[in-house]
Amino acid sequence: MTFKEFAKQNQILWFAPKLVAKLMQCSLEHVYSLVKLGKICYIKDGKNIRFKPEDLDDYEKHSYVRRR
């Protein structure tokens, strides 16, 4: 299931970093490091950051590595 499909099914407009970490099965620190490296687009709302489902799908699509 894509982030966009999950968002639609659960009526979510924006993802919080904690939820992204849970869905990606990684640490919250890893999510913040991806932000710091500029690998995931985000929006800043005061001190908070949020992610669009489409941007998370793009990140997954472009970071996928297929072994031969």
TINU-123786 format. One record per residue (C-alpha): x, y, z. Coordinates in steps of 0.001 Angstrom, whole numbers, plus 500000, padded with zeros to 6 digits. Layout:
BEGIN
NODE      x      y      z
NODE      X      Y      Z
...
***
This chain:
BEGIN
NODE      x      y      z
NODE 500000 500000 500000
NODE 501337 503421 499103
NODE 501402 506377 501465
NODE 498768 508055 499286
NODE 496441 505050 499539
NODE 497004 504824 503298
NODE 496282 508539 503678
NODE 493075 508300 501669
NODE 491883 505243 503582
NODE 492603 506894 506947
NODE 491595 510432 505927
NODE 495053 511889 506552
NODE 496159 515066 504756
NODE 499660 515345 506226
NODE 501930 512824 507915
NODE 503775 513619 511150
NODE 507384 512387 511437
NODE 506438 509858 514128
NODE 503861 508205 511850
NODE 506299 508217 508930
NODE 508886 506426 511072
NODE 506304 503849 512125
NODE 505114 503195 508570
NODE 508644 503060 507162
NODE 509721 500833 510059
NODE 512660 503042 510916
NODE 513647 505330 513742
NODE 512398 508862 514155
NODE 516028 509982 513997
NODE 516344 508394 510558
NODE 513320 510351 509305
NODE 514879 513584 510588
NODE 518197 512706 508941
NODE 516416 512191 505602
NODE 514886 515641 506033
NODE 518249 517172 506900
NODE 519844 515541 503826
NODE 517045 516891 501627
NODE 515874 513451 500546
NODE 512231 513978 501569
NODE 510219 517123 500861
NODE 508344 518538 503819
NODE 506445 521565 505021
NODE 507344 523418 508186
NODE 504502 524611 510397
NODE 506138 526583 513174
NODE 508434 524080 514879
NODE 506612 521101 513398
NODE 507274 519434 510068
NODE 504743 517505 508010
NODE 504914 515365 504892
NODE 502593 515040 501918
NODE 501750 511418 501055
NODE 502810 511989 497434
NODE 506271 513162 498526
NODE 506753 510052 500653
NODE 505718 507852 497727
NODE 508229 509688 495520
NODE 510980 509125 498069
NODE 510231 505389 498234
NODE 510028 505117 494468
NODE 513377 506825 493885
NODE 515257 505160 496733
NODE 514317 501618 495762
NODE 517372 499542 494851
NODE 517004 496387 492795
NODE 519783 493844 492961
NODE 520739 491911 489877
***
